[in-house]
Amino acid sequence: MAEKIILYAGTYTRPSPYLEATNGKGIYVYEFDVQSGKLSFASVTEHIDCPSYLAIDPKKQHLYATSEVWLWPEGRLTAFEIDPDSGALQYLNVQPTGGSITAYVSVDQTDRLALLVNYWSGSVAAFPLSDDGRLKPYRTFIQHVGTGPNPERQEGPHPHLIVADPTNRYAIVPDLGMDKVLVYAIDVEAQQLSPAPVSELALESGSGPRHFEFHPNGQYAYVIKELNSTISALAWDSANGRFELLQTVPALPSDFDGISHCADLHITPDGRFVYGSNRGHDSLVIYRIDADTGKLDYVGHQSTLGRTPRSFTIDPTGAYVLVANQDSDNVVVFRIDPNTGLLHETSVVDVPTPACLKMIAL
């Protein structure tokens, strides 16, 4: 029996100063046809506030959603069970996050920890997971301290992502407000993080590191920076938990003179190409990855055929890129040319105020 591929789209359901409009109703579920590249609506899980970021556990049994609500003093993290046949979501429980504007969640590779960052208040938290996927109260809470040169965006710490490294020994946290990538040790048995970073990588002043992903070979990683619209290639020392800067390249065309801010970054499963999204230029930049050095060679730019590509994802087969255009209320599907990395529009579906896309094969 062929695998069923499911797309989950988290949406904004409440207004904020950063949104043109708010039309979402919750978490939308679609089935994806890998032959045609088309999405078909399956269901929507309502009554969850602004599920702006989603994470799926390694066993594909549970989904976790942050609630990023403007002016809430404390965010929420909600756990759902995934129906193995339809992909529909069943509510399990919810926990407070300890900070405001909860922007990102991931699950470690042992399926025992949910890792989370509170962007606005500048903190990191780790939640032990029960065997049935329910969230326990956070056992780790770390408050970042620091600033950057941009008085409007870097007046304090703003961690924007947290993810375990391929060895599951470390948790990586780019902090937009501090211009740093911080590395924490993961204690799987205690289900917590170390209280202080193992190491820090300082990036360009005012760059604003936002999203990050490891290369499939585990030796390299890539970080996209929101404020100066660049991508950096990094070498990863898994033995000591340290990064080395290899290269920095632009995410925008050299002749673009408008306002744009980078958002998301993803690598194809075969490790050959990396894509980064530009909100303002409304494009994906495409780079080829040198397998020997980890460095990047420019391929081109692809319009996202919509406004404000906050999130995008690559389907489990590695054949398609799906882009969430937040302010034009759509998700656009592009087929990847496996030889060049260039993208070709395949289909489009209306999704209200999409903020995050995640896919699994059931």
C-alpha positions in Angstrom: 0.0 0.0 0.0 1.4 3.4 -1.0 2.2 5.9 1.7 -0.2 8.7 2.4 1.5 12.1 2.5 -0.1 14.7 4.8 0.5 18.4 5.0 -0.2 20.4 8.2 -0.6 24.1 7.9 -0.5 26.2 11.0 -2.2 29.6 10.7 -2.6 32.9 12.4 -6.1 33.2 14.0 -5.6 36.5 15.9 -4.4 40.0 14.8 -1.0 41.5 15.5 0.9 44.5 14.2 2.9 42.2 11.8 -0.1 40.8 9.9 -2.1 42.4 7.0 -5.1 40.3 8.0 -5.9 37.3 10.1 -8.1 34.7 8.4 -7.0 31.3 9.9 -9.2 29.0 11.9 -6.5 26.6 13.3 -4.4 23.8 11.9 -5.4 22.7 8.4 -4.8 19.2 7.1 -4.3 18.3 3.4 -3.5 15.2 1.5 -0.7 15.5 -1.0 -0.5 13.7 -4.3 3.1 13.2 -5.3 2.2 12.3 -8.8 0.3 15.4 -9.6 1.8 17.7 -7.0 -1.7 18.8 -5.9 -3.2 19.2 -2.4 -6.7 18.2 -1.3 -8.3 19.5 1.9 -9.0 16.9 4.5 -9.8 18.6 7.8 -9.2 21.5 10.1 -8.5 21.5 13.9 -10.1 24.6 15.4 -10.2 26.2 18.8 -6.4 26.7 19.1 -5.0 30.2 19.2 -2.5 31.2 16.5 -0.8 27.8 15.9 2.1 29.6 14.2 4.7 26.8 14.5 4.3 23.0 14.4 6.5 20.0 15.2 5.9 16.3 14.5 7.6 13.7 16.7 10.0 11.1 15.1 7.5 8.3 15.4 4.9 10.4 13.4 2.4 9.9 16.2 2.1 13.3 17.7 2.0 17.0 16.7 2.9 19.9 18.9 1.7 23.5 18.2 2.8 26.8 19.6 0.3 29.6 20.3 2.0 32.8 19.2 -0.5 35.5 20.3 0.4 39.2 20.4 0.3 40.7 23.9 -0.2 37.4 25.7 2.3 37.5 28.6 2.8 33.7 28.2 2.4 31.4 25.3 1.1 27.9 25.1 2.2 24.6 23.7 -0.5 22.1 22.7 -0.1 18.4 22.1 -2.2 16.4 19.6 -2.4 12.8 18.6 -2.2 12.0 14.8 -4.7 9.6 13.4 -2.6 7.0 11.5 -5.1 6.7 8.7 -6.4 10.2 8.1 -3.8 12.4 9.7 -6.5 14.2 11.7 -5.6 15.6 15.0 -7.0 14.7 18.4 -6.3 17.1 21.4 -4.2 15.7 24.2 -3.1 18.5 26.6 -1.6 22.0 26.8 1.2 23.6 28.9 2.2 27.2 29.4 5.6 28.1 27.9 7.0 30.5 30.5 7.5 33.4 28.0 5.8 35.5 25.3 5.6 35.1 21.5 6.3 31.4 21.5 7.9 31.1 18.0 9.3 27.6 17.5 9.0 24.0 18.8 10.9 20.8 17.9 11.1 17.3 19.3 14.4 15.6 20.0 15.3 12.3 18.3 14.5 10.1 21.3 10.9 11.4 21.4 11.4 12.4 25.1 11.7 16.2 24.9 9.9 19.0 23.3 12.2 22.0 22.8 10.8 25.5 22.6 11.8 29.2 22.3 9.9 32.2 23.4 10.9 34.9 20.9 9.7 38.1 22.5 10.8 37.5 26.1 14.0 35.8 25.0 13.9 32.3 26.7 14.4 28.6 26.0 12.4 25.8 27.6 12.4 22.0 27.4 9.3 19.9 28.2 9.5 16.2 29.1 7.1 14.1 27.0 5.0 11.2 28.4 4.9 7.9 26.6 1.4 8.8 25.2 2.7 12.1 23.8 1.3 14.4 26.5 3.4 17.3 27.6 4.7 17.6 31.2 5.5 21.0 32.6 8.9 22.4 31.4 11.9 21.1 33.4 14.4 23.5 31.8 13.9 27.2 31.5 16.8 29.4 30.3 16.6 33.2 30.0 18.9 34.7 27.4 20.6 38.0 28.1 22.0 40.3 25.4 21.3 42.9 22.7 22.4 43.8 19.2 22.9 47.1 17.4 19.4 47.4 15.9 17.4 49.3 18.4 14.0 48.2 17.0 14.7 44.5 16.6 17.6 43.8 18.9 16.8 45.6 22.1 16.9 42.3 23.9 17.4 38.6 23.2 15.1 36.9 20.7 15.8 33.2 20.1 14.0 32.1 17.0 14.6 28.3 16.7 15.8 25.3 18.7 16.7 21.9 17.2 18.7 18.9 18.3 21.9 18.1 16.4 22.2 14.8 14.5 23.8 13.1 17.6 21.0 14.3 19.9 23.7 15.5 22.3 23.2 19.2 21.7 20.4 21.7 21.2 21.1 24.6 18.7 19.5 28.0 19.3 20.0 31.0 16.9 19.2 34.2 18.7 18.2 37.1 16.4 18.6 39.7 19.2 22.1 38.7 20.2 23.5 37.8 16.7 24.7 34.4 18.1 24.1 30.7 17.6 24.1 29.1 21.0 24.7 25.4 21.8 23.3 23.6 24.8 23.9 20.1 26.0 20.9 17.7 26.1 20.5 15.3 29.0 18.1 12.7 27.7 17.9 10.7 30.9 17.1 13.8 33.0 14.9 15.2 30.1 16.5 18.7 30.3 19.1 21.0 28.9 22.2 22.4 30.4 21.7 25.7 32.1 24.6 27.4 30.3 25.7 27.1 26.6 28.5 24.7 25.7 29.6 27.1 23.0 28.5 30.2 21.1 29.1 31.3 17.5 29.0 35.1 17.0 27.8 36.2 13.6 27.9 39.6 11.9 26.7 42.5 14.1 23.1 43.3 13.3 22.6 40.2 11.1 19.7 38.6 13.1 20.1 34.8 12.8 16.7 33.3 12.5 16.3 29.7 11.1 18.9 26.9 10.8 19.2 23.4 9.5 21.8 20.7 9.5 23.0 19.1 6.3 22.0 15.4 6.0 25.7 14.4 6.4 25.8 16.0 9.8 29.1 17.8 9.1 27.6 21.1 7.9 24.8 23.4 8.9 23.2 26.6 7.4 21.7 29.6 9.1 19.6 32.3 7.5 19.7 35.8 8.9 16.6 37.9 8.9 18.0 41.4 9.3 20.9 41.5 6.8 19.4 38.9 4.4 22.3 36.5 4.2 22.9 32.8 4.6 26.0 31.4 6.3 27.5 27.9 5.8 28.9 26.4 9.0 31.1 23.4 9.8 29.9 21.4 12.8 32.2 19.7 15.3 29.9 17.1 16.9 32.6 15.9 19.3 32.9 19.3 21.0 29.6 21.0 20.1 31.2 23.8 18.2 30.6 25.6 14.9 33.1 27.2 12.5 32.0 29.8 10.0 32.8 28.7 6.4 31.1 31.2 4.1 28.4 33.9 4.0 26.3 34.6 0.9 23.5 37.0 0.0 19.8 35.9 0.0 18.7 38.8 -2.2 19.6 39.7 -5.7 22.3 42.4 -5.9 20.0 44.8 -7.7 17.1 44.7 -5.2 16.8 47.9 -3.2 13.5 47.4 -1.4 12.7 46.2 2.1 12.9 42.5 2.7 13.5 40.1 5.7 14.6 36.5 5.5 12.5 33.8 7.2 12.9 30.1 6.6 15.6 27.8 5.3 15.5 24.1 4.2 17.9 21.6 2.5 16.8 18.9 0.0 17.0 15.3 1.5 19.8 14.5 -0.9 21.8 17.4 0.5 22.4 19.0 -2.9 20.5 22.3 -2.6 19.5 24.8 0.0 16.6 27.2 -0.2 15.9 30.4 1.8 12.8 32.6 1.8 12.7 36.4 1.4 9.7 38.3 2.8 9.5 41.6 0.8 11.3 40.3 -2.3 8.8 37.4 -2.0 11.1 34.8 -3.3 13.2 31.7 -2.6 16.9 31.9 -3.1 18.5 28.7 -4.4 22.1 27.6 -3.7 23.9 24.4 -4.7 25.9 22.8 -1.8 29.4 21.6 -2.6 29.5 18.1 -1.1 33.2 18.3 -0.3 33.4 21.8 1.3 29.9 22.6 2.4 30.1 25.9 0.6 27.4 27.4 -1.5 27.1 28.2 -5.3 24.4 30.5 -6.4 21.7 29.0 -8.7 18.9 31.6 -8.8 15.8 33.1 -7.4 12.2 31.9 -7.7 9.2 34.1 -7.0 6.9 32.5 -4.5 3.8 33.7 -6.5 2.4 35.3 -3.4 3.2 37.7 -0.5 5.3 37.2 2.6 6.7 33.6 2.4 7.0 33.0 6.1 7.4 29.3 5.9 8.1 26.6 3.4 8.8 22.9 3.4 10.2 20.1 1.2 8.0 17.0 0.8 9.2 13.7 2.2 10.1 12.4 -1.3 12.3 15.4 -2.0 10.5 16.2 -5.2 8.6 19.3 -4.2 8.9 22.6 -2.4 5.7 23.9 -0.8 5.6 27.6 0.2 3.2 29.3 2.7 2.5 32.9 1.5 1.2 34.4 4.7 -0.3 37.7 3.3 -1.8 36.3 0.1 -3.5 33.3 1.8 -2.1 30.5 -0.3 0.3 27.6 -0.5 2.1 27.2 -3.8 3.6 23.9 -4.8 6.8 23.8 -6.9 8.4 20.8 -8.5 12.2 20.6 -8.0 14.4 20.0 -11.0 16.7 17.4 -9.5 19.7 18.4 -11.7 19.6 22.2 -11.3 17.5 22.8 -8.1 15.4 25.2 -10.1 11.6 25.3 -9.2 8.6 25.0 -11.5 5.1 25.9 -10.3 2.8 22.8 -10.1 -0.3 23.9 -8.2 -1.8 26.3 -5.7 -4.3 26.0 -2.9 -6.0 28.7 -0.8 -4.9 28.5 2.9 -5.9 31.4 5.2 -2.9 33.3 6.8 -0.5 30.3 6.7 2.4 30.5 9.1 4.0 27.0 9.2 4.1 23.9 7.0 5.0 20.4 8.1 4.7 17.2 6.1 4.8 13.5 7.0 4.3 10.2 5.2 1.9 7.9 7.1 
